[in-house]
Amino acid sequence: MTIELSLLLSGISVAFAIFFGISNKKRNDKKDAEQETEERATANTLMMTKLENIADDVKDIKRDYKETRAEVQNLHDKVLIVEQSLKSYHKRLDGMNLNIKTDQ
């Protein structure tokens, strides 16, 4: 009877050990999945923040480029005006040189 009782207790102990082992494994797997999900969410948030910063930088670069193009166009227009004025000045100067040569 003592042998049967000890075998019964051993069997119950083994059954409980298997049960608790399986339940601990399931709990650990669930915690691992939650932790992995949290890590992914953190990484995705960080990536999204970096992408937003890059998008803002690209917008700033585009705005600066447009401003630079406008400035270059303004300078181009001014250079054209100065060139036209210079041509006009050379024509007048050539006319004056001709008048000076004919007077001598």
C-alpha positions in Angstrom: 0.0 0.0 0.0 2.8 2.4 0.7 4.3 1.6 -2.7 1.0 2.3 -4.4 0.6 5.5 -2.4 4.2 6.6 -3.3 3.6 5.7 -7.0 0.3 7.7 -6.9 2.0 10.7 -5.4 4.9 10.4 -7.9 2.4 10.2 -10.8 0.5 13.3 -9.5 3.8 15.2 -9.1 4.8 14.3 -12.6 1.4 15.4 -14.0 1.6 18.7 -12.1 5.2 19.3 -13.3 4.1 18.7 -16.9 1.1 20.9 -16.4 3.0 23.8 -14.9 5.8 23.4 -17.4 3.4 23.7 -20.3 1.5 26.7 -18.7 4.9 28.5 -18.1 5.9 27.9 -21.7 2.7 29.3 -23.0 3.0 32.3 -20.7 6.6 32.9 -21.7 5.6 32.6 -25.4 2.8 35.2 -24.9 5.2 37.6 -23.1 7.8 37.1 -25.8 5.2 37.9 -28.5 4.0 41.0 -26.5 7.6 42.2 -26.1 8.3 41.6 -29.8 5.2 43.6 -30.7 6.2 46.4 -28.4 9.7 46.5 -29.9 8.3 46.5 -33.4 6.0 49.4 -32.5 8.9 51.3 -31.0 11.0 50.7 -34.1 8.2 51.7 -36.4 7.5 54.9 -34.4 11.2 55.8 -34.6 11.3 55.1 -38.3 8.2 57.2 -38.9 9.7 60.1 -37.0 12.9 59.9 -39.0 10.9 59.8 -42.3 8.9 62.8 -41.2 12.1 64.7 -40.4 13.5 63.8 -43.8 10.2 64.9 -45.5 10.5 68.3 -43.6 14.1 68.6 -44.8 13.1 67.9 -48.4 10.4 70.6 -48.2 13.0 73.1 -46.8 15.3 72.2 -49.7 12.6 72.7 -52.3 11.6 76.0 -50.8 15.3 77.2 -50.8 15.7 76.0 -54.4 12.6 77.9 -55.5 13.9 81.1 -53.7 17.3 80.6 -55.4 15.7 80.2 -58.8 13.8 83.4 -58.3 16.9 85.2 -57.2 18.8 83.9 -60.2 16.0 85.0 -62.5 16.0 88.5 -61.0 19.8 88.7 -61.5 19.4 87.5 -65.1 16.8 90.2 -65.7 19.1 92.8 -64.2 22.1 91.6 -66.3 20.0 91.9 -69.5 19.0 95.5 -68.5 22.7 96.3 -67.9 23.7 94.8 -71.2 21.1 96.8 -73.1 22.2 99.9 -71.3 25.8 99.1 -72.1 25.1 98.6 -75.8 23.2 101.9 -75.8 26.1 103.6 -74.1 28.6 102.1 -76.6 26.6 103.4 -79.5 26.5 106.9 -78.0 30.2 106.7 -77.3 31.0 105.6 -80.8 28.8 108.4 -82.1 30.8 110.9 -80.0 34.1 109.5 -81.2 33.0 109.9 -84.8 32.0 113.5 -84.1 35.3 114.2 -82.5 37.3 112.7 -85.4 35.3 114.6 -88.0 35.8 117.9 -86.1 39.6 117.6 -86.2 
